[in-house]
Amino acid sequence: MKIGIVVSEYNYDITMMMLQRATEHAEFLGAKVEKVLKVPGTFEIPLGVLKLLKTGKVDGVVTLGAVMQGETDHDDIIMQNTARKIMDIAVSEGKPVSLGISGPGETRLQAEARIEMAKDAVESVVKMLKRIDSLNQ
């Protein structure tokens, strides 16, 4: 299984720890991380996912980010649109893409507490790849 990871650089201290956990867990599960694509923020993740899938070098993609609460509803708008577009891409491309983006509305402490959830995003893609593969046999 070859997977890609698209990770937001926004909230870098949180997301790079998520990336580390995800990469280690992928190796533990027997998946090869073929490519890591860092994008400026969560809003840019869907385009990164699409471009990565279009390379044909990965079987699925893990997304990682942290959308923290601000003074406006900006975090809700970012998260809703990003999640919707990620699912649209997964369905249109026929490849698993996980939603490993924490938030919206979380505090920095809540984001830190959710770093380990990056492993869940990897597991989701790996499980889907195995289940899709079983359909083809």
SVG drawing of the C-alpha trace seen along z (x, -y; Angstrom):
<svg xmlns="http://www.w3.org/2000/svg" viewBox="-19 -38 27 51">
<polyline fill="none" stroke="black" stroke-width="0.4" points="0.0,0.0 1.4,-3.3 -0.1,-6.4 0.3,-10.1 0.0,-12.6 -1.2,-16.2 -0.5,-18.3 -1.2,-21.9 1.7,-24.1 -0.7,-26.4 -0.4,-25.6 3.0,-24.1 3.9,-22.9 0.7,-20.8 0.6,-19.6 4.2,-18.5 3.7,-16.3 0.6,-14.9 2.8,-14.2 5.4,-12.4 2.7,-10.2 1.0,-9.4 4.3,-8.5 5.4,-6.2 1.9,-4.5 1.8,-4.0 5.1,-2.1 3.8,-0.1 0.7,0.9 2.9,1.9 1.9,-1.1 4.6,-3.0 4.4,-6.8 5.2,-7.6 4.9,-11.4 4.3,-14.1 2.9,-17.3 2.9,-20.4 0.4,-23.0 0.0,-26.5 -3.3,-25.9 -6.2,-23.6 -8.1,-25.3 -5.4,-24.2 -5.6,-20.6 -8.2,-19.5 -6.1,-20.8 -3.1,-19.0 -5.1,-15.8 -6.3,-16.0 -2.9,-16.7 -1.3,-13.9 -3.9,-11.4 -3.5,-12.5 0.2,-11.5 -0.9,-7.9 1.9,-7.2 -0.4,-6.7 -3.4,-4.4 -4.9,-6.8 -4.3,-10.0 -4.2,-11.0 -5.1,-14.6 -3.7,-16.3 -4.5,-19.8 -5.7,-21.6 -8.5,-24.2 -8.6,-26.3 -11.3,-28.6 -10.9,-32.2 -12.9,-35.4 -15.2,-34.8 -16.8,-31.9 -13.9,-31.5 -12.8,-28.2 -16.3,-26.7 -16.3,-27.9 -12.8,-26.5 -13.6,-23.1 -17.0,-22.6 -15.8,-23.4 -12.5,-21.5 -14.3,-18.3 -16.9,-18.5 -14.3,-18.9 -12.1,-16.1 -15.1,-13.7 -16.0,-14.9 -12.4,-14.2 -12.3,-10.7 -15.6,-9.7 -14.7,-11.2 -11.2,-9.6 -12.4,-6.3 -9.6,-6.3 -9.7,-6.6 -8.9,-10.0 -9.2,-10.3 -10.2,-13.4 -7.4,-13.8 -8.1,-17.4 -9.1,-18.4 -11.5,-21.2 -13.3,-23.5 -13.8,-25.4 -11.0,-23.7 -8.5,-25.5 -4.7,-25.0 -4.9,-22.6 -7.6,-20.6 -5.6,-20.5 -2.6,-19.2 -4.7,-16.5 -5.8,-15.4 -2.3,-15.0 -2.5,-11.2 -5.6,-11.1 -3.4,-11.4 -2.9,-7.6 -6.7,-7.1 -6.5,-8.9 -3.8,-6.6 -5.8,-3.5 -8.8,-4.7 -7.0,-4.8 -5.2,-1.5 -8.5,0.2 -10.3,-1.2 -7.5,-0.1 -7.7,3.4 -11.4,3.6 -11.5,2.2 -8.8,4.7 -10.9,7.5 -13.7,6.5 -11.3,7.0 -10.5,10.6"/>
</svg>
